[in-house]
Amino acid sequence: MPETPYSVASVQHRVMGQQIRLRFADDIELRFTPAEASSLSLALVAVSLGISPEREIYMSPIASDAAFVGAVTDAGMRIDSTGTGICLQWAEVEQLAAALATAIG
């Protein structure tokens, strides 16, 4: 299986408790509360399956300085944060949604 352009992990914050870390490249990192990660996962599934007509998913996680911006394209999504972006095919978007849900536990 090819390597994904992102990583997802459950991490512990000393004050905020469990967080879900989404990392793009080496320097882009977003930290979500479990509720935020769940909402994002559901939104990704909804747009990838055509259940939602939304053309953009935006989330500004409480524990991150950067925002998650996912723009729907014909082939998938372009996900941007702090000016750096990656393009994911629909199967990869669904894998990201599943990884976020799995990390919540």
Backbone as a chain_set.jsonl record, in Angstrom:
{"seq": "MPETPYSVASVQHRVMGQQIRLRFADDIELRFTPAEASSLSLALVAVSLGISPEREIYMSPIASDAAFVGAVTDAGMRIDSTGTGICLQWAEVEQLAAALATAIG", "coords": {"N": [[0.848, -1.178, 0.0], [0.598, 2.218, -0.872], [2.343, 5.008, 0.615], [0.671, 7.374, 2.659], [-0.006, 10.911, 2.268], [-0.209, 12.122, 4.7], [-0.474, 11.931, 8.303], [-2.161, 10.426, 11.055], [-2.818, 10.537, 14.476], [-3.543, 9.615, 17.863], [-3.024, 11.706, 20.547], [-1.846, 12.889, 23.724], [-2.652, 15.722, 25.575], [-1.412, 17.793, 28.124], [-3.209, 19.434, 29.489], [-5.615, 19.641, 27.993], [-6.299, 17.029, 27.501], [-7.135, 14.102, 25.582], [-6.227, 14.402, 22.192], [-6.535, 14.587, 18.648], [-4.12, 14.256, 16.325], [-3.367, 15.595, 13.224], [-1.185, 15.422, 10.682], [0.479, 16.976, 8.035], [2.898, 16.693, 5.535], [6.071, 17.668, 6.829], [5.893, 19.815, 8.497], [3.341, 20.805, 8.95], [0.77, 20.771, 11.162], [-2.213, 19.84, 12.706], [-4.328, 19.927, 15.524], [-6.999, 18.285, 16.916], [-9.902, 18.244, 19.014], [-11.525, 15.284, 20.287], [-14.278, 15.497, 19.603], [-14.218, 17.434, 17.55], [-12.651, 16.07, 15.655], [-14.35, 13.943, 15.124], [-16.563, 15.275, 13.967], [-15.303, 16.317, 11.679], [-14.52, 13.934, 10.407], [-17.049, 12.795, 9.826], [-18.045, 14.784, 8.097], [-16.218, 14.595, 5.976], [-16.785, 12.019, 5.024], [-19.457, 12.425, 4.226], [-19.249, 14.306, 2.078], [-17.6, 12.857, 0.365], [-19.134, 10.662, -0.362], [-21.167, 11.861, -1.665], [-23.383, 12.607, -0.248], [-23.617, 15.024, 0.987], [-23.998, 18.276, -0.362], [-22.05, 20.156, -0.045], [-19.252, 22.204, -0.93], [-16.967, 22.881, 0.276], [-15.083, 22.241, 3.204], [-14.556, 23.608, 6.276], [-12.64, 24.054, 9.166], [-11.653, 25.342, 12.239], [-9.645, 24.288, 14.472], [-9.746, 24.183, 18.043], [-7.372, 23.765, 19.434], [-5.314, 24.41, 17.734], [-3.26, 26.598, 15.761], [-3.603, 26.881, 13.08], [-5.956, 26.4, 10.351], [-8.222, 23.919, 9.025], [-8.894, 23.449, 5.709], [-10.814, 22.158, 3.31], [-11.304, 21.733, -0.016], [-13.671, 20.702, -2.326], [-13.101, 18.8, -5.214], [-13.448, 17.541, -8.601], [-12.192, 15.056, -8.622], [-11.647, 14.529, -5.974], [-10.453, 15.898, -3.01], [-8.878, 19.007, -2.225], [-6.778, 19.749, 0.281], [-5.965, 22.277, 2.442], [-3.742, 24.047, 4.586], [-2.365, 26.617, 6.325], [-1.405, 27.686, 3.893], [-0.14, 25.586, 2.606], [-0.799, 22.745, 0.69], [-2.447, 19.579, -0.039], [-3.505, 17.175, -2.425], [-6.121, 14.893, -2.476], [-7.431, 11.825, -3.617], [-10.798, 10.489, -3.934], [-10.947, 7.976, -2.607], [-8.8, 8.199, -0.873], [-9.661, 10.317, 0.698], [-11.75, 9.098, 2.039], [-10.237, 7.227, 3.445], [-8.793, 8.95, 5.119], [-10.907, 9.975, 6.65], [-11.666, 7.612, 7.966], [-9.313, 7.08, 9.392], [-9.251, 9.253, 11.162], [-11.562, 8.694, 12.675], [-10.835, 6.224, 13.786], [-8.654, 6.964, 15.357], [-9.87, 8.35, 17.382], [-10.919, 6.422, 18.979]], "CA": [[0.0, 0.0, 0.0], [1.435, 3.421, -0.924], [2.364, 5.861, 1.801], [-0.256, 8.497, 2.599], [0.673, 12.203, 2.442], [-0.584, 12.654, 6.005], [-0.519, 10.94, 9.384], [-3.165, 10.696, 12.079], [-2.479, 9.839, 15.719], [-4.12, 10.09, 19.106], [-1.97, 12.197, 21.442], [-2.348, 13.386, 24.996], [-2.247, 17.062, 25.965], [-1.385, 17.806, 29.592], [-4.371, 20.146, 30.026], [-6.824, 19.39, 27.211], [-6.587, 15.6, 27.4], [-6.933, 13.471, 24.275], [-6.346, 15.169, 20.959], [-6.233, 13.846, 17.426], [-3.14, 15.035, 15.565], [-3.325, 15.388, 11.779], [0.063, 16.032, 10.225], [0.775, 16.982, 6.604], [4.319, 16.966, 5.305], [6.843, 17.615, 8.06], [5.751, 21.008, 9.328], [1.949, 21.218, 9.099], [0.123, 19.918, 12.157], [-3.462, 20.301, 13.297], [-4.76, 19.115, 16.672], [-8.443, 18.351, 17.084], [-10.526, 17.526, 20.117], [-12.238, 14.139, 19.723], [-15.529, 15.952, 18.987], [-13.878, 18.079, 16.272], [-12.21, 15.018, 14.738], [-15.552, 13.2, 14.742], [-17.31, 16.122, 13.027], [-14.555, 16.368, 10.433], [-14.627, 12.616, 9.797], [-18.398, 12.671, 9.256], [-18.155, 15.702, 6.959], [-15.437, 14.025, 4.868], [-17.577, 10.904, 4.473], [-20.647, 12.97, 3.565], [-18.926, 14.876, 0.764], [-17.003, 11.84, -0.507], [-20.201, 9.786, -0.854], [-22.167, 12.674, -2.357], [-24.533, 12.818, 0.631], [-23.648, 16.461, 1.238], [-23.654, 19.076, -1.542], [-21.038, 21.155, 0.305], [-18.076, 22.263, -1.805], [-15.814, 23.186, 1.117], [-15.154, 21.948, 4.631], [-13.649, 24.493, 7.017], [-12.653, 23.893, 10.615], [-10.566, 25.977, 12.968], [-9.592, 23.546, 15.73], [-9.472, 24.987, 19.232], [-6.001, 23.56, 19.923], [-4.357, 24.668, 16.648], [-3.199, 27.951, 15.226], [-3.982, 26.816, 11.674], [-7.294, 25.894, 10.055], [-8.38, 22.88, 8.02], [-9.746, 23.884, 4.609], [-10.889, 21.116, 2.289], [-12.111, 22.135, -1.166], [-14.091, 19.567, -3.144], [-12.785, 18.82, -6.644], [-14.094, 16.419, -9.28], [-11.502, 13.805, -8.312], [-11.456, 14.335, -4.54], [-10.368, 17.143, -2.237], [-7.607, 19.673, -1.975], [-6.776, 20.14, 1.682], [-4.976, 23.326, 2.695], [-3.529, 24.576, 5.921], [-1.253, 27.583, 6.334], [-0.87, 27.901, 2.561], [0.396, 24.354, 2.04], [-1.917, 21.86, 0.438], [-2.294, 18.279, -0.672], [-4.683, 16.711, -3.15], [-6.469, 13.511, -2.184], [-8.493, 11.191, -4.395], [-11.918, 10.174, -3.046], [-10.604, 6.833, -1.745], [-7.903, 8.713, 0.174], [-10.488, 11.123, 1.598], [-12.443, 8.132, 2.892], [-9.218, 6.673, 4.351], [-8.532, 9.977, 6.126], [-12.059, 9.967, 7.554], [-11.57, 6.399, 8.786], [-8.171, 7.242, 10.3], [-9.671, 10.168, 12.222], [-12.506, 7.972, 13.534], [-10.077, 5.192, 14.511], [-7.802, 7.616, 16.36], [-10.718, 8.78, 18.506], [-10.976, 5.255, 19.864]], "C": [[0.893, 1.241, 0.0], [1.295, 4.253, 0.339], [1.396, 7.025, 1.613], [0.507, 9.807, 2.818], [0.34, 12.883, 3.768], [-0.437, 11.547, 7.045], [-1.543, 11.401, 10.41], [-2.781, 9.895, 13.315], [-3.256, 10.452, 16.88], [-2.966, 10.492, 20.023], [-2.632, 12.763, 22.693], [-1.779, 14.776, 25.267], [-2.364, 17.153, 27.483], [-2.585, 18.512, 30.209], [-5.67, 19.736, 29.312], [-7.17, 17.909, 27.061], [-6.325, 15.064, 26.003], [-7.14, 14.461, 23.144], [-6.003, 14.249, 19.796], [-5.342, 14.746, 16.58], [-3.185, 14.62, 14.101], [-2.125, 16.145, 11.266], [0.195, 15.855, 8.714], [2.233, 17.351, 6.45], [5.056, 16.868, 6.633], [6.524, 18.753, 9.014], [4.318, 21.48, 9.533], [1.263, 20.247, 10.051], [-1.126, 20.597, 12.689], [-3.817, 19.361, 14.435], [-6.238, 19.375, 16.913], [-8.853, 17.719, 18.407], [-11.201, 16.298, 19.497], [-13.555, 14.542, 19.04], [-15.274, 16.616, 17.635], [-13.465, 17.037, 15.241], [-13.394, 14.197, 14.242], [-16.368, 13.984, 13.715], [-16.624, 16.176, 11.669], [-14.653, 15.036, 9.69], [-15.986, 12.439, 9.121], [-18.584, 13.569, 8.036], [-17.391, 15.167, 5.744], [-16.185, 12.872, 4.214], [-18.763, 11.444, 3.683], [-20.34, 13.558, 2.195], [-18.364, 13.812, -0.173], [-18.055, 10.909, -1.096], [-21.303, 10.554, -1.585], [-23.427, 12.905, -1.538], [-24.72, 14.309, 0.891], [-23.26, 17.217, -0.032], [-22.571, 20.121, -1.27], [-19.843, 21.062, -0.628], [-16.812, 22.588, -1.012], [-16.112, 22.79, 2.558], [-14.106, 22.831, 5.307], [-13.778, 24.181, 8.498], [-11.419, 24.571, 11.194], [-10.491, 25.307, 14.338], [-9.148, 24.426, 16.897], [-8.017, 24.902, 19.68], [-4.937, 23.813, 18.859], [-4.388, 26.123, 16.239], [-3.689, 28.003, 13.785], [-5.397, 26.261, 11.535], [-7.213, 24.783, 9.018], [-9.333, 23.425, 6.969], [-9.689, 22.805, 3.539], [-11.832, 21.545, 1.182], [-12.4, 20.912, -2.028], [-13.702, 19.815, -4.594], [-13.519, 17.651, -7.297], [-13.498, 15.083, -8.849], [-11.361, 13.527, -6.818], [-11.49, 15.654, -3.797], [-8.953, 17.689, -2.247], [-7.695, 20.207, -0.557], [-5.625, 21.105, 1.912], [-4.917, 23.673, 4.163], [-2.27, 25.422, 5.866], [-0.601, 27.734, 4.965], [-0.249, 26.692, 1.896], [-0.75, 23.39, 1.847], [-1.518, 20.531, -0.158], [-3.598, 17.951, -1.385], [-4.892, 15.233, -2.841], [-7.561, 13.045, -3.137], [-9.601, 10.801, -3.414], [-11.61, 9.0, -2.126], [-9.697, 7.273, -0.605], [-8.657, 9.584, 1.174], [-11.223, 10.195, 2.568], [-11.472, 7.477, 3.874], [-8.867, 7.663, 5.453], [-9.676, 10.027, 7.134], [-12.009, 8.78, 8.496], [-10.429, 6.506, 9.792], [-8.512, 8.176, 11.453], [-10.605, 9.45, 13.205], [-11.783, 6.919, 14.379], [-9.25, 5.817, 15.624], [-8.594, 8.08, 17.574], [-10.849, 7.639, 19.516], [-12.3, 4.7, 20.13]], "O": [[1.842, 1.318, 0.781], [0.279, 4.209, 1.032], [1.313, 7.596, 0.525], [1.547, 9.816, 3.476], [0.58, 14.079, 3.937], [-0.294, 10.373, 6.702], [-1.762, 12.597, 10.606], [-2.457, 8.712, 13.217], [-3.581, 11.64, 16.878], [-2.043, 9.709, 20.247], [-3.824, 13.072, 22.703], [-0.568, 14.981, 25.197], [-3.322, 16.64, 28.061], [-2.945, 18.218, 31.349], [-6.695, 19.514, 29.956], [-8.236, 17.577, 26.542], [-5.405, 15.513, 25.32], [-8.089, 15.245, 23.137], [-5.278, 13.266, 19.949], [-5.737, 15.839, 16.173], [-3.056, 13.439, 13.777], [-2.049, 17.367, 11.396], [0.046, 14.754, 8.183], [2.741, 18.223, 7.155], [4.689, 16.053, 7.479], [6.841, 18.678, 10.201], [4.099, 22.471, 10.23], [1.185, 19.049, 9.78], [-1.105, 21.767, 13.072], [-3.633, 18.149, 14.331], [-6.672, 20.513, 17.09], [-8.222, 16.767, 18.866], [-11.428, 16.278, 18.287], [-13.904, 13.98, 18.002], [-16.02, 16.392, 16.682], [-13.88, 17.108, 14.084], [-13.436, 13.8, 13.078], [-16.812, 13.425, 12.713], [-17.28, 16.092, 10.631], [-14.849, 15.017, 8.475], [-16.062, 11.987, 7.979], [-19.209, 13.166, 7.055], [-17.867, 15.275, 4.614], [-16.215, 12.762, 2.988], [-19.043, 10.966, 2.583], [-21.09, 13.332, 1.246], [-18.619, 13.854, -1.377], [-17.887, 10.417, -2.212], [-22.263, 9.955, -2.069], [-24.439, 13.353, -2.077], [-25.847, 14.793, 1.002], [-22.3, 16.843, -0.706], [-22.212, 20.888, -2.164], [-19.466, 19.974, -1.063], [-15.712, 22.572, -1.563], [-17.22, 22.972, 3.061], [-12.927, 22.802, 4.955], [-14.885, 24.059, 9.024], [-10.301, 24.398, 10.708], [-11.193, 25.712, 15.264], [-8.289, 25.296, 16.749], [-7.484, 25.858, 20.243], [-3.774, 23.466, 19.061], [-5.413, 26.796, 16.355], [-4.141, 29.049, 13.318], [-5.96, 25.72, 12.487], [-6.266, 24.712, 8.236], [-10.454, 23.819, 7.29], [-8.641, 22.568, 2.937], [-13.031, 21.703, 1.413], [-11.489, 20.178, -2.41], [-13.938, 20.894, -5.137], [-14.148, 16.854, -6.601], [-14.216, 14.091, -8.724], [-10.996, 12.418, -6.428], [-12.434, 16.432, -3.932], [-7.973, 16.944, -2.273], [-8.57, 21.011, -0.233], [-4.469, 20.8, 1.619], [-5.913, 23.6, 4.883], [-1.226, 24.964, 5.4], [0.616, 27.893, 4.873], [0.135, 26.764, 0.729], [-1.586, 23.229, 2.737], [-0.426, 20.364, -0.702], [-4.668, 18.406, -0.98], [-3.965, 14.427, -2.931], [-8.501, 13.784, -3.428], [-9.378, 10.782, -2.203], [-11.989, 9.036, -0.956], [-9.817, 6.769, 0.512], [-8.332, 9.592, 2.362], [-11.308, 10.473, 3.765], [-11.843, 7.201, 5.014], [-8.665, 7.265, 6.601], [-9.439, 10.111, 8.339], [-12.276, 8.919, 9.69], [-10.571, 6.064, 10.933], [-8.115, 7.929, 12.592], [-10.455, 9.583, 14.419], [-12.094, 6.749, 15.558], [-9.155, 5.258, 16.717], [-8.047, 8.188, 18.671], [-10.884, 7.854, 20.728], [-12.422, 3.72, 20.865]]}, "num_chains": 1, "name": "protein.A"}
